[in-house]
């Protein structure tokens, strides 16, 4: 490949998986890898990022060194500040990369430069607003102390409720039965799972909550209602205004969209598109169009 080719790289790293896109003189090459939360699993995140860089380099006919020197924007779950960002850059040997949490890339992709708000509800959760170039947020504190409404939060709450039902402190229902069935009806197996589980593992239980809510299960409906209320309160705290764009992003965003009682609009693009957009702007170019 021509060493003078213009390269722009964007990465979207989340708790359930990671994706990367490389623009080579306008041609877009993509790759995917495993979970990439630098707070809950730094070594696994670095391994996933290394896999993305290697795959893109191979597909583009570049050396790994050339790709690591390219302008890039990495929006990664679990990046809590400059110290965490610097640790990622040192581990990967990145030269011209910007490393942030995934809210800036999510906003840039979903809003495409417009003012508005995004509730990104996936394995984790964060709610952000962009107005006149300023970004504000609610949440994004990680699974241990936050991630309300998220897949991991729903799964953890469902697992807790299943044990409460086992003790006679919560009514039995389709949700508690579905969770216990996952572990052969053995509460000790559920407890052992919980001690070793990552956020993505708890999020694997979220479909059981959604399915039970569709059956009218009282517990599932209560959990979903709490999640929807959290999203509404987060948007209010950010001063979301009627008429401003509101995008429900992430794997569970569309699920909650009809439950928060607010008008929503389709995303202009994905968080990966946002990472490319920000990388291009940081490199002094024009925003990259969505595919």
Kinemage of the C-alpha trace (Angstrom):
@kinemage 1
@onewidth
@group {chain A} dominant
@subgroup {mainchain}
@vectorlist {calphas} color= white
{ca unk a 1} P 0.000 0.000 0.000
{ca unk a 2} L 1.078 3.535 -0.722
{ca unk a 3} L 2.730 4.860 2.473
{ca unk a 4} L 1.206 8.256 1.711
{ca unk a 5} L -2.355 6.942 1.937
{ca unk a 6} L -4.625 8.865 4.301
{ca unk a 7} L -5.628 6.688 7.244
{ca unk a 8} L -8.371 7.376 9.787
{ca unk a 9} L -9.208 4.806 12.465
{ca unk a 10} L -12.169 4.592 14.814
{ca unk a 11} L -12.866 2.043 17.551
{ca unk a 12} L -16.020 1.431 19.572
{ca unk a 13} L -15.265 -0.755 22.581
{ca unk a 14} L -18.113 -1.977 24.770
{ca unk a 15} L -18.797 -4.482 27.492
{ca unk a 16} L -20.163 -7.114 25.122
{ca unk a 17} L -17.931 -6.600 22.112
{ca unk a 18} L -15.751 -4.188 20.176
{ca unk a 19} L -15.660 -2.939 16.594
{ca unk a 20} L -13.173 -0.996 14.543
{ca unk a 21} L -13.281 0.774 11.204
{ca unk a 22} L -10.371 2.012 9.130
{ca unk a 23} L -10.731 4.533 6.331
{ca unk a 24} L -7.981 4.183 3.718
{ca unk a 25} L -8.349 6.959 1.138
{ca unk a 26} L -12.134 6.725 1.580
{ca unk a 27} L -12.336 2.922 1.548
{ca unk a 28} L -13.823 1.517 4.771
{ca unk a 29} L -12.503 -1.692 6.326
{ca unk a 30} L -14.070 -3.135 9.485
{ca unk a 31} L -13.212 -5.733 12.123
{ca unk a 32} L -14.751 -6.974 15.350
{ca unk a 33} L -13.455 -8.568 18.541
{ca unk a 34} L -14.489 -9.425 22.085
{ca unk a 35} L -15.523 -7.329 25.097
{ca unk a 36} L -13.523 -4.175 25.729
{ca unk a 37} L -14.199 -2.647 29.155
{ca unk a 38} L -10.897 -1.325 30.460
{ca unk a 39} L -12.241 -0.916 34.006
{ca unk a 40} L -13.618 -4.400 34.574
{ca unk a 41} L -11.100 -6.315 32.443
{ca unk a 42} L -8.081 -4.306 31.327
{ca unk a 43} L -5.988 -7.206 30.019
{ca unk a 44} L -8.914 -8.639 28.049
{ca unk a 45} L -9.665 -5.184 26.637
{ca unk a 46} L -6.075 -4.700 25.473
{ca unk a 47} L -6.115 -8.158 23.913
{ca unk a 48} L -9.325 -7.301 22.019
{ca unk a 49} L -7.873 -3.992 20.833
{ca unk a 50} L -4.692 -5.725 19.706
{ca unk a 51} L -6.831 -8.189 17.753
{ca unk a 52} L -8.671 -5.308 16.063
{ca unk a 53} L -5.448 -3.551 15.077
{ca unk a 54} L -3.950 -6.787 13.742
{ca unk a 55} L -7.065 -7.647 11.717
{ca unk a 56} L -7.338 -4.181 10.164
{ca unk a 57} L -3.626 -4.053 9.354
{ca unk a 58} L -3.819 -7.426 7.614
{ca unk a 59} L -6.921 -6.510 5.618
{ca unk a 60} L -5.468 -3.158 4.579
{ca unk a 61} L -2.038 -4.537 3.723
{ca unk a 62} L -0.352 -2.360 6.339
{ca unk a 63} L 2.230 -3.086 8.971
{ca unk a 64} L 0.902 -3.028 12.560
{ca unk a 65} L 3.375 -0.214 13.292
{ca unk a 66} L 1.945 1.958 10.525
{ca unk a 67} L -1.592 1.461 11.769
{ca unk a 68} L -0.704 2.244 15.392
{ca unk a 69} L 0.778 5.519 14.197
{ca unk a 70} L -2.399 6.526 12.338
{ca unk a 71} L -4.815 9.201 13.606
{ca unk a 72} L -7.439 7.384 15.651
{ca unk a 73} L -10.228 7.851 18.175
{ca unk a 74} L -10.941 5.034 20.620
{ca unk a 75} L -14.218 5.273 22.530
{ca unk a 76} L -13.925 2.577 25.186
{ca unk a 77} L -16.155 1.520 28.039
{ca unk a 78} L -14.460 1.958 31.408
{ca unk a 79} L -12.153 4.859 30.540
{ca unk a 80} L -12.591 7.125 33.561
{ca unk a 81} L -10.055 9.851 32.837
{ca unk a 82} L -6.661 10.733 31.435
{ca unk a 83} L -4.827 8.182 33.578
{ca unk a 84} L -6.887 5.310 32.182
{ca unk a 85} L -6.582 6.694 28.652
{ca unk a 86} L -2.817 6.969 28.985
{ca unk a 87} L -2.577 3.418 30.250
{ca unk a 88} L -4.378 2.164 27.140
{ca unk a 89} L -2.149 4.188 24.807
{ca unk a 90} L 1.019 2.917 26.483
{ca unk a 91} L -0.153 -0.695 26.409
{ca unk a 92} L -0.845 -0.499 22.667
{ca unk a 93} L 1.983 1.845 21.674
{ca unk a 94} L -0.361 4.356 20.054
{ca unk a 95} L 1.005 7.603 18.643
{ca unk a 96} L -1.770 9.849 17.286
{ca unk a 97} L -4.751 8.260 19.029
{ca unk a 98} L -7.301 9.913 21.285
{ca unk a 99} L -8.719 7.606 23.953
{ca unk a 100} L -11.934 8.486 25.786
{ca unk a 101} L -14.923 6.732 27.261
{ca unk a 102} L -17.621 5.801 24.779
{ca unk a 103} L -19.983 8.728 25.357
{ca unk a 104} L -18.290 11.207 22.951
{ca unk a 105} L -18.287 8.632 20.145
{ca unk a 106} L -21.877 7.623 20.875
{ca unk a 107} L -23.039 11.256 20.766
{ca unk a 108} L -21.031 12.021 17.630
{ca unk a 109} L -22.471 9.021 15.831
{ca unk a 110} L -26.072 9.220 16.992
{ca unk a 111} L -26.521 12.983 16.716
{ca unk a 112} L -24.219 13.607 13.755
{ca unk a 113} L -23.299 17.073 14.987
{ca unk a 114} L -26.814 18.086 16.103
{ca unk a 115} L -27.722 19.248 19.598
{ca unk a 116} L -29.697 16.694 21.542
{ca unk a 117} L -29.431 13.768 23.926
{ca unk a 118} L -28.592 10.097 23.731
{ca unk a 119} L -29.485 7.390 26.219
{ca unk a 120} L -27.001 4.612 25.492
{ca unk a 121} L -28.382 1.510 27.190
{ca unk a 122} L -26.485 -1.676 26.451
{ca unk a 123} L -24.410 -3.909 28.695
{ca unk a 124} L -23.770 -0.702 30.668
{ca unk a 125} L -25.519 2.644 30.548
{ca unk a 126} L -24.805 6.341 30.193
{ca unk a 127} L -27.006 9.277 29.271
{ca unk a 128} L -25.446 12.266 27.542
{ca unk a 129} L -26.485 15.597 26.101
{ca unk a 130} L -24.695 17.746 23.542
{ca unk a 131} L -25.537 21.407 23.249
{ca unk a 132} L -23.464 24.119 21.540
{ca unk a 133} L -20.376 21.920 21.593
{ca unk a 134} L -20.607 21.099 25.297
{ca unk a 135} L -21.151 17.542 26.530
{ca unk a 136} L -22.856 16.710 29.823
{ca unk a 137} L -23.565 13.273 31.223
{ca unk a 138} L -25.472 11.262 33.780
{ca unk a 139} L -24.136 7.872 34.815
{ca unk a 140} L -21.306 6.005 33.191
{ca unk a 141} L -19.918 5.042 36.601
{ca unk a 142} L -19.607 1.344 35.854
{ca unk a 143} L -21.384 -1.777 36.967
{ca unk a 144} L -20.501 -1.829 40.672
{ca unk a 145} L -22.024 1.566 41.475
{ca unk a 146} L -24.084 2.409 38.409
{ca unk a 147} L -25.206 1.211 34.955
{ca unk a 148} L -28.861 1.547 35.943
{ca unk a 149} L -31.361 0.302 33.329
{ca unk a 150} L -28.599 -1.591 31.507
{ca unk a 151} L -28.506 -5.235 30.520
{ca unk a 152} L -26.009 -5.993 33.300
{ca unk a 153} L -28.189 -4.166 35.834
{ca unk a 154} L -31.346 -5.997 34.735
{ca unk a 155} L -29.553 -9.341 34.875
{ca unk a 156} L -28.072 -8.712 38.306
{ca unk a 157} L -31.442 -7.550 39.685
{ca unk a 158} L -33.153 -10.612 38.200
{ca unk a 159} L -30.586 -12.935 39.781
{ca unk a 160} L -31.066 -11.254 43.152
{ca unk a 161} L -34.846 -11.545 42.852
{ca unk a 162} L -34.600 -15.244 41.972
{ca unk a 163} L -32.811 -15.909 45.251
{ca unk a 164} L -35.328 -13.767 47.155
{ca unk a 165} L -38.106 -15.845 45.602
{ca unk a 166} L -36.268 -18.992 46.667
{ca unk a 167} L -36.311 -17.655 50.246
{ca unk a 168} L -39.999 -16.780 50.040
{ca unk a 169} L -39.374 -13.028 50.098
{ca unk a 170} L -40.361 -12.403 46.463
{ca unk a 171} L -43.305 -13.847 44.571
{ca unk a 172} L -42.443 -16.709 42.239
{ca unk a 173} L -43.082 -15.953 38.587
{ca unk a 174} L -41.856 -16.552 35.047
{ca unk a 175} L -38.742 -14.437 35.560
{ca unk a 176} L -37.482 -16.047 38.764
{ca unk a 177} L -38.264 -19.469 37.295
{ca unk a 178} L -36.369 -18.671 34.078
{ca unk a 179} L -33.300 -17.467 35.986
{ca unk a 180} L -33.211 -20.508 38.249
{ca unk a 181} L -33.675 -22.805 35.254
{ca unk a 182} L -30.475 -21.366 33.777
{ca unk a 183} L -28.644 -22.835 36.770
{ca unk a 184} L -30.447 -26.139 36.986
{ca unk a 185} L -32.608 -24.911 39.862
{ca unk a 186} L -29.515 -24.833 42.084
{ca unk a 187} L -29.112 -21.598 44.092
{ca unk a 188} L -25.502 -22.476 44.914
{ca unk a 189} L -24.719 -22.566 41.184
{ca unk a 190} L -26.284 -19.118 40.788
{ca unk a 191} L -24.204 -17.748 43.658
{ca unk a 192} L -21.018 -19.251 42.205
{ca unk a 193} L -21.850 -17.649 38.857
{ca unk a 194} L -22.410 -14.264 40.484
{ca unk a 195} L -19.033 -14.254 42.238
{ca unk a 196} L -17.178 -14.823 38.968
{ca unk a 197} L -19.491 -12.962 36.564
{ca unk a 198} L -18.494 -9.929 34.514
{ca unk a 199} L -21.045 -7.304 33.469
{ca unk a 200} L -21.435 -9.029 30.100
{ca unk a 201} L -22.285 -12.283 31.886
{ca unk a 202} L -25.040 -10.627 33.906
{ca unk a 203} L -26.279 -8.975 30.714
{ca unk a 204} L -26.840 -12.458 29.273
{ca unk a 205} L -29.748 -12.715 31.721
{ca unk a 206} L -31.409 -9.531 30.425
{ca unk a 207} L -33.347 -11.317 27.622
{ca unk a 208} L -35.086 -13.331 30.345
{ca unk a 209} L -36.271 -10.061 31.917
{ca unk a 210} L -37.509 -8.734 28.592
{ca unk a 211} L -39.260 -11.992 27.773
{ca unk a 212} L -40.932 -12.163 31.178
{ca unk a 213} L -42.050 -8.545 30.891
{ca unk a 214} L -43.745 -9.481 27.632
{ca unk a 215} L -45.623 -12.186 29.549
{ca unk a 216} L -46.805 -9.648 32.097
{ca unk a 217} L -44.565 -10.902 34.918
{ca unk a 218} L -44.892 -8.399 37.781
{ca unk a 219} L -41.223 -8.546 38.782
{ca unk a 220} L -39.955 -8.065 35.228
{ca unk a 221} L -42.356 -5.173 34.661
{ca unk a 222} L -41.168 -3.562 37.896
{ca unk a 223} L -37.505 -3.807 36.881
{ca unk a 224} L -38.191 -2.455 33.406
{ca unk a 225} L -40.239 0.352 34.951
{ca unk a 226} L -37.372 1.282 37.260
{ca unk a 227} L -35.024 1.354 34.277
{ca unk a 228} L -37.353 3.582 32.269
{ca unk a 229} L -37.791 5.927 35.232
{ca unk a 230} L -34.021 6.226 35.605
{ca unk a 231} L -33.701 7.221 31.947
{ca unk a 232} L -36.430 9.856 32.286
{ca unk a 233} L -34.818 11.309 35.420
{ca unk a 234} L -31.396 11.333 33.778
{ca unk a 235} L -32.698 13.252 30.782
{ca unk a 236} L -34.467 15.742 33.063
{ca unk a 237} L -31.248 16.268 35.036
{ca unk a 238} L -29.469 17.093 31.777
{ca unk a 239} L -32.102 19.663 30.888
{ca unk a 240} L -33.361 17.827 27.827
{ca unk a 241} L -35.816 20.126 26.054
{ca unk a 242} L -38.910 19.290 24.022
{ca unk a 243} L -38.067 19.447 20.349
{ca unk a 244} L -34.400 18.490 20.807
{ca unk a 245} L -33.294 15.221 19.249
{ca unk a 246} L -33.394 12.211 21.556
{ca unk a 247} L -31.775 8.972 20.424
{ca unk a 248} L -32.168 5.684 22.289
{ca unk a 249} L -28.949 3.828 21.503
{ca unk a 250} L -27.358 0.559 22.543
{ca unk a 251} L -28.796 -2.925 22.516
{ca unk a 252} L -31.618 -2.029 24.922
{ca unk a 253} L -32.244 1.527 23.735
{ca unk a 254} L -35.009 0.544 21.285
{ca unk a 255} L -36.629 -1.619 23.979
{ca unk a 256} L -36.899 1.340 26.342
{ca unk a 257} L -37.868 3.814 23.603
{ca unk a 258} L -41.551 2.982 23.861
{ca unk a 259} L -41.507 2.968 27.648
{ca unk a 260} L -40.175 6.403 28.578
{ca unk a 261} L -43.040 8.482 27.213
{ca unk a 262} L -40.816 10.799 25.179
{ca unk a 263} L -40.478 11.232 21.399
{ca unk a 264} L -37.327 9.715 19.950
{ca unk a 265} L -35.560 9.971 16.598
{ca unk a 266} L -33.451 7.511 14.668
{ca unk a 267} L -29.700 7.668 15.144
{ca unk a 268} L -27.740 9.395 12.401
{ca unk a 269} L -25.069 6.730 12.768
{ca unk a 270} L -23.428 4.285 15.147
{ca unk a 271} L -20.829 4.860 17.842
{ca unk a 272} L -18.298 3.440 15.389
{ca unk a 273} L -19.317 6.099 12.874
{ca unk a 274} L -18.898 8.634 15.667
{ca unk a 275} L -15.382 7.404 16.413
{ca unk a 276} L -14.440 7.881 12.756
{ca unk a 277} L -16.050 11.326 12.711
{ca unk a 278} L -14.101 12.458 15.783
{ca unk a 279} L -10.845 10.934 14.504
{ca unk a 280} L -11.204 12.841 11.234
{ca unk a 281} L -11.969 16.106 13.011
{ca unk a 282} L -9.060 15.641 15.419
{ca unk a 283} L -6.773 15.042 12.452
{ca unk a 284} L -7.864 18.322 10.912
{ca unk a 285} L -10.159 16.904 8.274
{ca unk a 286} L -13.877 17.000 7.594
{ca unk a 287} L -16.297 14.649 9.367
{ca unk a 288} L -16.476 11.194 7.818
{ca unk a 289} L -19.878 10.301 6.368
{ca unk a 290} L -21.784 7.307 7.668
{ca unk a 291} L -21.635 4.257 5.405
